[in-house]
Amino acid sequence: MNQLLFNSIESKQKLKMIYLSEDNQISQRIIGVLKIKGDTVLAYCYSRRKVRSFKFGNILSVVPVGKCIGA
């Protein structure tokens, strides 16, 4: 997962992410990773239409947009 996040910065690949918020809400988002610093991923969130920061430890799953899990 880490390598996919890092690679998406250079390739500008959109990713589908499953994220656990601070209040234990699970959401699915489409993101474009801008920067990774320490345990934080800075990304444009297409769902919210703005730049957001995500805690690395709260990212449950990430796949390139268009890929199917379990197929």
Biopython code that builds the backbone (N, CA, C, O; Angstrom):
import numpy as np
from Bio.PDB.StructureBuilder import StructureBuilder

atoms = [
    (1, "MET", "N", (0.822, -1.195, 0.000)),
    (1, "MET", "CA", (0.000, 0.000, 0.000)),
    (1, "MET", "C", (0.866, 1.258, 0.000)),
    (1, "MET", "O", (0.571, 2.214, -0.718)),
    (2, "ASN", "N", (1.932, 1.263, 0.803)),
    (2, "ASN", "CA", (2.809, 2.429, 0.863)),
    (2, "ASN", "C", (3.380, 2.770, -0.498)),
    (2, "ASN", "O", (3.377, 3.929, -0.912)),
    (3, "GLN", "N", (3.869, 1.752, -1.194)),
    (3, "GLN", "CA", (4.483, 1.983, -2.499)),
    (3, "GLN", "C", (3.463, 2.524, -3.498)),
    (3, "GLN", "O", (3.793, 3.388, -4.310)),
    (4, "LEU", "N", (2.252, 2.034, -3.446)),
    (4, "LEU", "CA", (1.190, 2.510, -4.324)),
    (4, "LEU", "C", (0.917, 3.999, -4.087)),
    (4, "LEU", "O", (0.742, 4.759, -5.040)),
    (5, "LEU", "N", (0.881, 4.406, -2.831)),
    (5, "LEU", "CA", (0.670, 5.820, -2.497)),
    (5, "LEU", "C", (1.817, 6.680, -3.026)),
    (5, "LEU", "O", (1.582, 7.728, -3.629)),
    (6, "PHE", "N", (3.053, 6.242, -2.802)),
    (6, "PHE", "CA", (4.220, 6.995, -3.282)),
    (6, "PHE", "C", (4.249, 7.058, -4.807)),
    (6, "PHE", "O", (4.508, 8.117, -5.379)),
    (7, "ASN", "N", (3.987, 5.938, -5.464)),
    (7, "ASN", "CA", (4.003, 5.908, -6.932)),
    (7, "ASN", "C", (2.932, 6.796, -7.541)),
    (7, "ASN", "O", (3.131, 7.361, -8.616)),
    (8, "SER", "N", (1.802, 6.925, -6.864)),
    (8, "SER", "CA", (0.705, 7.723, -7.411)),
    (8, "SER", "C", (1.031, 9.212, -7.446)),
    (8, "SER", "O", (0.426, 9.959, -8.215)),
    (9, "ILE", "N", (1.978, 9.649, -6.624)),
    (9, "ILE", "CA", (2.394, 11.056, -6.658)),
    (9, "ILE", "C", (3.009, 11.376, -8.009)),
    (9, "ILE", "O", (2.637, 12.360, -8.647)),
    (10, "GLU", "N", (3.951, 10.547, -8.447)),
    (10, "GLU", "CA", (4.643, 10.768, -9.721)),
    (10, "GLU", "C", (3.738, 10.513, -10.919)),
    (10, "GLU", "O", (3.765, 11.267, -11.891)),
    (11, "SER", "N", (2.942, 9.456, -10.852)),
    (11, "SER", "CA", (2.112, 9.076, -11.995)),
    (11, "SER", "C", (0.802, 9.857, -12.066)),
    (11, "SER", "O", (0.110, 9.834, -13.084)),
    (12, "LYS", "N", (0.465, 10.558, -10.964)),
    (12, "LYS", "CA", (-0.797, 11.301, -10.868)),
    (12, "LYS", "C", (-2.016, 10.381, -11.034)),
    (12, "LYS", "O", (-3.066, 10.800, -11.520)),
    (13, "GLN", "N", (-1.851, 9.136, -10.623)),
    (13, "GLN", "CA", (-2.915, 8.132, -10.672)),
    (13, "GLN", "C", (-3.924, 8.385, -9.564)),
    (13, "GLN", "O", (-3.542, 8.537, -8.403)),
    (14, "LYS", "N", (-5.193, 8.432, -9.902)),
    (14, "LYS", "CA", (-6.237, 8.536, -8.893)),
    (14, "LYS", "C", (-6.350, 7.201, -8.174)),
    (14, "LYS", "O", (-6.190, 6.137, -8.772)),
    (15, "LEU", "N", (-6.629, 7.281, -6.874)),
    (15, "LEU", "CA", (-6.755, 6.084, -6.062)),
    (15, "LEU", "C", (-8.117, 6.045, -5.387)),
    (15, "LEU", "O", (-8.685, 7.081, -5.042)),
    (16, "LYS", "N", (-8.629, 4.838, -5.205)),
    (16, "LYS", "CA", (-9.844, 4.624, -4.419)),
    (16, "LYS", "C", (-9.377, 4.183, -3.038)),
    (16, "LYS", "O", (-8.640, 3.205, -2.907)),
    (17, "MET", "N", (-9.805, 4.900, -2.021)),
    (17, "MET", "CA", (-9.331, 4.658, -0.668)),
    (17, "MET", "C", (-10.514, 4.383, 0.265)),
    (17, "MET", "O", (-11.558, 5.028, 0.176)),
    (18, "ILE", "N", (-10.324, 3.416, 1.154)),
    (18, "ILE", "CA", (-11.255, 3.175, 2.257)),
    (18, "ILE", "C", (-10.570, 3.749, 3.492)),
    (18, "ILE", "O", (-9.446, 3.374, 3.825)),
    (19, "TYR", "N", (-11.263, 4.664, 4.166)),
    (19, "TYR", "CA", (-10.653, 5.420, 5.260)),
    (19, "TYR", "C", (-11.509, 5.362, 6.516)),
    (19, "TYR", "O", (-12.737, 5.426, 6.445)),
    (20, "LEU", "N", (-10.854, 5.239, 7.662)),
    (20, "LEU", "CA", (-11.516, 5.237, 8.961)),
    (20, "LEU", "C", (-11.269, 6.585, 9.623)),
    (20, "LEU", "O", (-10.125, 6.921, 9.928)),
    (21, "SER", "N", (-12.321, 7.358, 9.847)),
    (21, "SER", "CA", (-12.180, 8.691, 10.430)),
    (21, "SER", "C", (-11.919, 8.604, 11.929)),
    (21, "SER", "O", (-12.001, 7.530, 12.526)),
    (22, "GLU", "N", (-11.606, 9.743, 12.524)),
    (22, "GLU", "CA", (-11.342, 9.810, 13.966)),
    (22, "GLU", "C", (-12.555, 9.363, 14.793)),
    (22, "GLU", "O", (-12.399, 8.840, 15.896)),
    (23, "ASP", "N", (-13.759, 9.571, 14.254)),
    (23, "ASP", "CA", (-14.966, 9.158, 14.987)),
    (23, "ASP", "C", (-15.479, 7.788, 14.523)),
    (23, "ASP", "O", (-16.666, 7.482, 14.640)),
    (24, "ASN", "N", (-14.553, 6.971, 13.992)),
    (24, "ASN", "CA", (-14.822, 5.583, 13.598)),
    (24, "ASN", "C", (-15.848, 5.430, 12.487)),
    (24, "ASN", "O", (-16.552, 4.422, 12.435)),
    (25, "GLN", "N", (-15.944, 6.399, 11.611)),
    (25, "GLN", "CA", (-16.800, 6.303, 10.432)),
    (25, "GLN", "C", (-15.950, 5.849, 9.246)),
    (25, "GLN", "O", (-14.874, 6.395, 8.999)),
    (26, "ILE", "N", (-16.435, 4.857, 8.524)),
    (26, "ILE", "CA", (-15.719, 4.362, 7.351)),
    (26, "ILE", "C", (-16.278, 5.051, 6.123)),
    (26, "ILE", "O", (-17.492, 5.136, 5.937)),
    (27, "SER", "N", (-15.360, 5.549, 5.274)),
    (27, "SER", "CA", (-15.787, 6.191, 4.028)),
    (27, "SER", "C", (-14.924, 5.693, 2.881)),
    (27, "SER", "O", (-13.790, 5.254, 3.068)),
    (28, "GLN", "N", (-15.496, 5.776, 1.695)),
    (28, "GLN", "CA", (-14.769, 5.443, 0.473)),
    (28, "GLN", "C", (-14.577, 6.745, -0.291)),
    (28, "GLN", "O", (-15.532, 7.491, -0.503)),
    (29, "ARG", "N", (-13.349, 7.018, -0.702)),
    (29, "ARG", "CA", (-13.043, 8.269, -1.372)),
    (29, "ARG", "C", (-12.158, 8.035, -2.585)),
    (29, "ARG", "O", (-11.409, 7.060, -2.646)),
    (30, "ILE", "N", (-12.254, 8.925, -3.532)),
    (30, "ILE", "CA", (-11.326, 8.962, -4.656)),
    (30, "ILE", "C", (-10.368, 10.106, -4.357)),
    (30, "ILE", "O", (-10.792, 11.237, -4.121)),
    (31, "ILE", "N", (-9.058, 9.802, -4.369)),
    (31, "ILE", "CA", (-8.066, 10.816, -4.027)),
    (31, "ILE", "C", (-6.971, 10.897, -5.081)),
    (31, "ILE", "O", (-6.749, 9.964, -5.852)),
    (32, "GLY", "N", (-6.304, 12.021, -5.090)),
    (32, "GLY", "CA", (-5.073, 12.225, -5.847)),
    (32, "GLY", "C", (-4.010, 12.634, -4.851)),
    (32, "GLY", "O", (-4.084, 13.726, -4.288)),
    (33, "VAL", "N", (-3.024, 11.786, -4.620)),
    (33, "VAL", "CA", (-1.999, 12.051, -3.605)),
    (33, "VAL", "C", (-1.098, 13.186, -4.074)),
    (33, "VAL", "O", (-0.599, 13.174, -5.199)),
    (34, "LEU", "N", (-0.897, 14.169, -3.192)),
    (34, "LEU", "CA", (-0.040, 15.307, -3.491)),
    (34, "LEU", "C", (1.309, 15.202, -2.802)),
    (34, "LEU", "O", (2.342, 15.549, -3.376)),
    (35, "LYS", "N", (1.290, 14.714, -1.551)),
    (35, "LYS", "CA", (2.512, 14.695, -0.749)),
    (35, "LYS", "C", (2.341, 13.715, 0.397)),
    (35, "LYS", "O", (1.237, 13.540, 0.913)),
    (36, "ILE", "N", (3.430, 13.079, 0.795)),
    (36, "ILE", "CA", (3.431, 12.228, 1.977)),
    (36, "ILE", "C", (4.517, 12.749, 2.897)),
    (36, "ILE", "O", (5.682, 12.862, 2.513)),
    (37, "LYS", "N", (4.110, 13.068, 4.131)),
    (37, "LYS", "CA", (5.059, 13.608, 5.097)),
    (37, "LYS", "C", (4.819, 12.920, 6.436)),
    (37, "LYS", "O", (3.765, 13.086, 7.050)),
    (38, "GLY", "N", (5.787, 12.161, 6.873)),
    (38, "GLY", "CA", (5.648, 11.432, 8.131)),
    (38, "GLY", "C", (4.507, 10.442, 8.054)),
    (38, "GLY", "O", (4.491, 9.573, 7.183)),
    (39, "ASP", "N", (3.553, 10.568, 8.960)),
    (39, "ASP", "CA", (2.410, 9.649, 8.974)),
    (39, "ASP", "C", (1.157, 10.290, 8.389)),
    (39, "ASP", "O", (0.042, 9.866, 8.693)),
    (40, "THR", "N", (1.337, 11.321, 7.543)),
    (40, "THR", "CA", (0.211, 12.032, 6.948)),
    (40, "THR", "C", (0.289, 12.008, 5.428)),
    (40, "THR", "O", (1.349, 12.220, 4.839)),
    (41, "VAL", "N", (-0.847, 11.746, 4.811)),
    (41, "VAL", "CA", (-0.966, 11.785, 3.353)),
    (41, "VAL", "C", (-1.788, 13.024, 2.997)),
    (41, "VAL", "O", (-2.942, 13.147, 3.408)),
    (42, "LEU", "N", (-1.197, 13.931, 2.240)),
    (42, "LEU", "CA", (-1.904, 15.112, 1.764)),
    (42, "LEU", "C", (-2.411, 14.788, 0.367)),
    (42, "LEU", "O", (-1.630, 14.429, -0.514)),
    (43, "ALA", "N", (-3.716, 14.914, 0.164)),
    (43, "ALA", "CA", (-4.298, 14.497, -1.112)),
    (43, "ALA", "C", (-5.487, 15.371, -1.469)),
    (43, "ALA", "O", (-6.156, 15.928, -0.599)),
    (44, "TYR", "N", (-5.736, 15.478, -2.777)),
    (44, "TYR", "CA", (-6.971, 16.112, -3.221)),
    (44, "TYR", "C", (-8.060, 15.050, -3.129)),
    (44, "TYR", "O", (-7.935, 13.971, -3.709)),
    (45, "CYS", "N", (-9.121, 15.360, -2.401)),
    (45, "CYS", "CA", (-10.245, 14.440, -2.241)),
    (45, "CYS", "C", (-11.331, 14.844, -3.238)),
    (45, "CYS", "O", (-11.926, 15.915, -3.115)),
    (46, "TYR", "N", (-11.582, 13.996, -4.210)),
    (46, "TYR", "CA", (-12.598, 14.285, -5.224)),
    (46, "TYR", "C", (-14.007, 14.232, -4.643)),
    (46, "TYR", "O", (-14.923, 14.849, -5.187)),
    (47, "SER", "N", (-14.191, 13.500, -3.540)),
    (47, "SER", "CA", (-15.493, 13.427, -2.887)),
    (47, "SER", "C", (-15.849, 14.759, -2.221)),
    (47, "SER", "O", (-16.979, 15.232, -2.335)),
    (48, "ARG", "N", (-14.884, 15.355, -1.531)),
    (48, "ARG", "CA", (-15.103, 16.613, -0.814)),
    (48, "ARG", "C", (-14.751, 17.842, -1.664)),
    (48, "ARG", "O", (-15.093, 18.974, -1.324)),
    (49, "ARG", "N", (-14.058, 17.581, -2.780)),
    (49, "ARG", "CA", (-13.624, 18.641, -3.705)),
    (49, "ARG", "C", (-12.687, 19.654, -3.059)),
    (49, "ARG", "O", (-12.791, 20.858, -3.292)),
    (50, "LYS", "N", (-11.759, 19.133, -2.233)),
    (50, "LYS", "CA", (-10.730, 19.989, -1.657)),
    (50, "LYS", "C", (-9.569, 19.134, -1.147)),
    (50, "LYS", "O", (-9.676, 17.914, -1.023)),
    (51, "VAL", "N", (-8.469, 19.808, -0.859)),
    (51, "VAL", "CA", (-7.292, 19.124, -0.343)),
    (51, "VAL", "C", (-7.545, 18.746, 1.114)),
    (51, "VAL", "O", (-8.010, 19.556, 1.916)),
    (52, "ARG", "N", (-7.228, 17.502, 1.430)),
    (52, "ARG", "CA", (-7.443, 16.974, 2.786)),
    (52, "ARG", "C", (-6.183, 16.237, 3.235)),
    (52, "ARG", "O", (-5.381, 15.798, 2.410)),
    (53, "SER", "N", (-6.021, 16.108, 4.532)),
    (53, "SER", "CA", (-4.918, 15.296, 5.054)),
    (53, "SER", "C", (-5.517, 14.054, 5.709)),
    (53, "SER", "O", (-6.559, 14.112, 6.362)),
    (54, "PHE", "N", (-4.835, 12.940, 5.517)),
    (54, "PHE", "CA", (-5.286, 11.645, 6.014)),
    (54, "PHE", "C", (-4.171, 11.002, 6.815)),
    (54, "PHE", "O", (-3.010, 11.039, 6.409)),
    (55, "LYS", "N", (-4.517, 10.412, 7.953)),
    (55, "LYS", "CA", (-3.530, 9.703, 8.757)),
    (55, "LYS", "C", (-3.258, 8.353, 8.114)),
    (55, "LYS", "O", (-4.176, 7.601, 7.788)),
    (56, "PHE", "N", (-1.976, 8.066, 7.942)),
    (56, "PHE", "CA", (-1.557, 6.820, 7.309)),
    (56, "PHE", "C", (-2.197, 5.616, 7.991)),
    (56, "PHE", "O", (-2.674, 4.704, 7.316)),
    (57, "GLY", "N", (-2.211, 5.605, 9.307)),
    (57, "GLY", "CA", (-2.737, 4.475, 10.065)),
    (57, "GLY", "C", (-4.237, 4.267, 9.923)),
    (57, "GLY", "O", (-4.750, 3.200, 10.259)),
    (58, "ASN", "N", (-4.948, 5.283, 9.426)),
    (58, "ASN", "CA", (-6.398, 5.172, 9.269)),
    (58, "ASN", "C", (-6.814, 4.763, 7.856)),
    (58, "ASN", "O", (-8.001, 4.591, 7.579)),
    (59, "ILE", "N", (-5.847, 4.611, 6.978)),
    (59, "ILE", "CA", (-6.147, 4.155, 5.623)),
    (59, "ILE", "C", (-6.270, 2.633, 5.669)),
    (59, "ILE", "O", (-5.296, 1.935, 5.951)),
    (60, "LEU", "N", (-7.458, 2.127, 5.393)),
    (60, "LEU", "CA", (-7.714, 0.692, 5.480)),
    (60, "LEU", "C", (-7.364, -0.035, 4.194)),
    (60, "LEU", "O", (-6.915, -1.181, 4.220)),
    (61, "SER", "N", (-7.574, 0.647, 3.055)),
    (61, "SER", "CA", (-7.354, 0.021, 1.758)),
    (61, "SER", "C", (-7.162, 1.107, 0.715)),
    (61, "SER", "O", (-7.727, 2.196, 0.818)),
    (62, "VAL", "N", (-6.350, 0.791, -0.296)),
    (62, "VAL", "CA", (-6.173, 1.723, -1.403)),
    (62, "VAL", "C", (-5.875, 0.920, -2.676)),
    (62, "VAL", "O", (-5.038, 0.017, -2.672)),
    (63, "VAL", "N", (-6.568, 1.262, -3.755)),
    (63, "VAL", "CA", (-6.349, 0.622, -5.052)),
    (63, "VAL", "C", (-6.447, 1.695, -6.136)),
    (63, "VAL", "O", (-7.133, 2.701, -5.954)),
    (64, "PRO", "N", (-5.764, 1.483, -7.264)),
    (64, "PRO", "CA", (-5.907, 2.423, -8.378)),
    (64, "PRO", "C", (-7.358, 2.451, -8.861)),
    (64, "PRO", "O", (-8.034, 1.422, -8.875)),
    (65, "VAL", "N", (-7.824, 3.615, -9.249)),
    (65, "VAL", "CA", (-9.186, 3.740, -9.789)),
    (65, "VAL", "C", (-9.272, 2.877, -11.039)),
    (65, "VAL", "O", (-8.388, 2.916, -11.895)),
    (66, "GLY", "N", (-10.334, 2.104, -11.136)),
    (66, "GLY", "CA", (-10.538, 1.225, -12.286)),
    (66, "GLY", "C", (-10.144, -0.221, -12.007)),
    (66, "GLY", "O", (-10.488, -1.115, -12.780)),
    (67, "LYS", "N", (-9.422, -0.460, -10.901)),
    (67, "LYS", "CA", (-9.058, -1.832, -10.547)),
    (67, "LYS", "C", (-10.163, -2.441, -9.692)),
    (67, "LYS", "O", (-10.809, -1.745, -8.908)),
    (68, "CYS", "N", (-10.368, -3.706, -9.846)),
    (68, "CYS", "CA", (-11.415, -4.398, -9.099)),
    (68, "CYS", "C", (-10.759, -5.331, -8.084)),
    (68, "CYS", "O", (-9.846, -6.081, -8.428)),
    (69, "ILE", "N", (-11.213, -5.286, -6.862)),
    (69, "ILE", "CA", (-10.684, -6.176, -5.808)),
    (69, "ILE", "C", (-11.446, -7.495, -5.855)),
    (69, "ILE", "O", (-12.674, -7.517, -5.932)),
    (70, "GLY", "N", (-10.705, -8.579, -5.808)),
    (70, "GLY", "CA", (-11.315, -9.887, -5.703)),
    (70, "GLY", "C", (-11.835, -10.465, -7.013)),
    (70, "GLY", "O", (-12.563, -11.458, -7.000)),
    (71, "ALA", "N", (-11.479, -9.868, -8.130)),
    (71, "ALA", "CA", (-11.956, -10.378, -9.425)),
    (71, "ALA", "C", (-11.039, -11.447, -9.939)),
    (71, "ALA", "O", (-11.274, -11.997, -11.015)),
]
sb = StructureBuilder()
sb.init_structure("model")
sb.init_model(0)
sb.init_chain("A")
sb.init_seg("    ")
for serial, (resi, resn, name, xyz) in enumerate(atoms, 1):
    if name == "N":
        sb.init_residue(resn, " ", resi, " ")
    sb.init_atom(name, np.array(xyz, "f"), 0.0, 1.0, " ", f" {name:<3s}", serial, name[0])
structure = sb.get_structure()
